[in-house]
């Protein structure tokens, strides 16, 4: 009997460009550290040829960042700094958006 894998289907917009990271697993189901990186778009994509090729080029550049991160310390440092800055900004926004004003039994009053 063969083991069937369950596929996960997610709704995408017709003009979405998706980057797919598929990890390689060992016999125990642990990630080996290797990835298959690919791009996907829908068959219903109705962008012009020029727009399609431009967006596919951008998508492929983002995919190419994976080996660039592995091979180039400067690229890795630059992208890590961008991620760290974005994470810090997102955390600061979340903290400032919600302030608990009052807690009474199971009612919490917040200020945004």
WOFENQUI-V868523 format. One record per pair of residues at least 6 apart in sequence whose ideal C-beta (glycine too) atoms are under 6 Angstrom apart, sorted by the first residue. I is the first residue (numbers start at 0). J is the second residue. If there is no record, write none. Layout:
i = [I/I]
j = [J/J]
This chain:
i = [11/13/13/13/14/14/16/16/16/17/18/18/19/19/20/20/21/22/22/23/23/25/36/36/38/67/68/68/96/97/98/99/100/100/101]
j = [41/41/43/44/44/46/40/54/58/39/61/62/37/39/34/36/35/30/34/31/33/31/62/65/58/74/74/75/111/109/110/109/108/110/108]
